Amino acid sequence: MSYNLGFIQDEDIFNHVKETVEQYRFKINLTEFNNNIIDPIKLTFDSKVYGKSYEDIIEAECIRQIDKTNSNHIGYFHQNIFKYLGDGWEVPSQGYDVINEKKNIFVELKNKHNTMNSASSQKTYMKMQSTILKNDKATCMLVEVIAKKSQNTTWVTSLDGQQYSHERIRRVSIDKFYEIVTADTFAFKKMCEKLPLILDDVVSSIKRGKIENSVFAELNNISPNILKSLFLLSFNKYDGFDSFEVLNEEE
């Protein structure tokens, strides 16, 4: 196990990747599947319009939900790596995502440049304004893992129709932030290059589970007709659905 990244110990990056992998989701049941209230009408449209079986459409939705959960764990990976890099870098339990009080740097970390809506963007900017008003040495950064380009620039935003900017409120791509933290221009690139190797080592060291999907079995308990089960799952308390039948050529 030798990765030679320079800015992080081999054991630390291995353990951090392992912690992320161990959080990955491998199970989904009907209750979890319906947590976001499944729309059987949309699933019916999807099946007919795309020429897919209901089983295929449901399987795709299960995978989408599992993937969404796992995307949150990737956020954990991006944020928590900085607690291993020393020199005052911390990952606090609340407030900013990453801070360095010694350097007076306060960071909000986002995965993609387009994940914040206008209200969220304004709220984040006002939080940073408040920080620099309280601490005249502070620099606040919105760090984006997937930004439009490599950048470390003043964040210009609109609040109530008026443009605001401040030299110490920055918009920074993840590669430039790695450079700030490590003093290595190519630190992020090096990590990306070694990540497949680290993951191979991690996966071979743990017992990896297979995805367990009980959604179909539980739907079958409602009705052998899978589409009917979907409608009853959402509309069973609606008038007339106690005698609901569906015209389904797959039945």
N, C-alpha and C positions, 0 to 999 in steps of 0.2 A: 504494500500500500504506500505508494510514493507519488504525489501529485505535483509537488514543487511549485505551488502557486506563489509562494513568497510572502504574501500578505496575510495568510491564514495557515495555521498548522494543519498537517494532513489529518490528524485525528479529529480536529474540530470540524473540518468540512465534511468528513465522513459521517460523524455523529449528527451533524445538522441535516444532512441529506437523509440519513436514516430516520431521524425524528419526523421529517416531512413525509417520507414514504409510509411510515407506520400510521400516520393519520389518514391515509387514503381510504376511501369508502369502498367496501366490497359487498354490501348488502342493501337490498331495497325490498320493502313489503308494501302491501296495499295501502296501509295507513300513511306511510311516508310518501307513496306515489301520489296520494290524494291530498297531501298537505297544502298544496297550492291551488286546490279545487280544480280538478280536471274538467275540462269542457268537452263533453261527449259530442256536441254538435261540431266543434272544430275538428275533432278526431275523425268524425264521419266524413267531413269535407276533405280532410287530408287523404284519407283512404281512397275515396272515389276519384279525386282530382289527380292524385299521383299514381293511381293504379296499384296501390299497396294493400296487402291484407291488414286487417285490424291488428293481428299479432305483430306484424312488422312495425306498424305505427306506434303501438304501445311499447314495444322493445326500444324503439328509437327515443321515445319520451323517457323511458327508464334510464337509458344511457345518458340522455341530456341532463337529467336531474343529478345523476351520480357525477357527471363531469362538472356541473356547476358547484357541487360540494368540493370536489377536488381542486377547482380553481381557487377557492378560498384558502386551501392548504398551500398552494403556490404563493399566495400572498404572504403566508406565514414564512415560507422559505426566503422570499425577498427581504422581508423586514428583519427577521431574527438573525440573519447572517452577521449583521453589524455588531451584535453583542460579543462576537468572538474576535473583533479586530482591534481591541485595546485602544490606548491613547484617549480615553475618556468617552468613547462611543457607548451609548446605552440604548436599550429598548424598554422604555417605561411601560408600566401597566395601564396607564391612562394618560390623556393629554395628547402629545405629539407621538408619532410612530417611532421616530429615532431622534435622539438628542445628543449634543455634546456640550455640557455646561461650561467646560473649560474653554472651548472655542466659541461659545455662545451661538451655536447652530441648532436650529429647530426645524424638523423635517416632517412633512406629511407625504406619505408614499402612496402612489396610485399605480395600478397595473397598466392601464391604457390611458392615453391622452384624452379619449372621448368618453370616459366612464362617469364624469361628473356633469350633472345637469346644471343649469344656470343658478338655481337656488343653492345647491351644494357648493358650487364654485364661489359664490358670494360669501357664504358662511365661512368657508376656509380662508378666504382672503381677509375677512374682517377679524378672524381669530389671529391671523398673522399681524395685522395692523395693531391689534391690542398688545401683542407681544413686544413689538418694537417700540411702542409708546411706553411700556413699562421698563424696557431694557434697551438703553440707547446703544448697546454694543451688539445686540442680537441681529442675526441674519436668519430669515425664515425661507425655507425652500419647499416648493412643490416638486417632488421628484417623481418622474414618470418612467416606468420600466419600458413601456413601448410608446415612445414619443414620436413626433413627426420627423425629428432629426436630432442629431447630437447637438446639445445646446446647454448653455448656462447663461441665461439672459434675464433681464428684468421682466417680471410678470406684469403684463398690462391687462386689466380687466375692467368691466363695466359694472357699476353699482348704481341702480336707479337711473340708468340712462347716461351716467357720467363716467368718463374714463378715469381710472386711477392707476398710478404706478409708483413704486418706491425702489430705489437702488438696492435695498436690503431685503426686499421680497422677491425671490428668484424663482424662475421656472427652469428645472434642471433635468436633463435626461440621465438615466441610470449609469451610463458609462462615465459621464462627467462627475457624477456623485462618487462613484467608486474611485475616481482619480483624486477627488478632494479628500476622501477618507484614507486612501492608501499611498498617495503620491506616485502612483503608477498609472500612466496614461492608458495602458492596455489591460488593467486588472480585470475589468468586466469581461473583455474578450477572452482572456486566459481562463476565467472561471467557466465560461460557456464551452470552451474547447475541451476542458477536462470533465465537465459534468456527465457526459455519457459513460466515461470510464468509472467515475465515482458511483454512478447509479448501478452499473454492472456489479461492482464490488458489494454495494449495499444489498441489492436484490439477491445475490448469491449467498449472502450471510444470514438472511432471514427466511422464515417460512412464509411464502407468499400465498395468500388465499385466492380463491376464484370467486367471481361475482355470483352471489346467491340472490336469485330473483324469484320471490314467491308470489308476485303480483298475479300471474296467470292462474295459478292454483286457487288463490283466494277469489278471483273473479269468477272462476268456474263454480265455486261454492254458492255464489249468488244466482247464477244461471249458466247452463251449458252454452248458451248463446252469448258470446263475448261482448257483442255490441249492446245487447239488452242489459248485460251486467253494468256496462259503463253508464248507460242512461239511468239505471236504478241507483247506482252509486251516488249520482248527483241529484236526481229528481224524485227519489222514493217517497218524499213527503208532499209532493205536488199532487193536485187533484187528478184522479184518473190513472195515476201511474201504478196503482195496486193491481191493475189489469193490463199493464203495458205490454204490447207485443211489437216486434220490429220486423219489417219485411227485409230479410237478409238472405241473399242468394247463396251465401256460404253455409247456411244452416243445413 
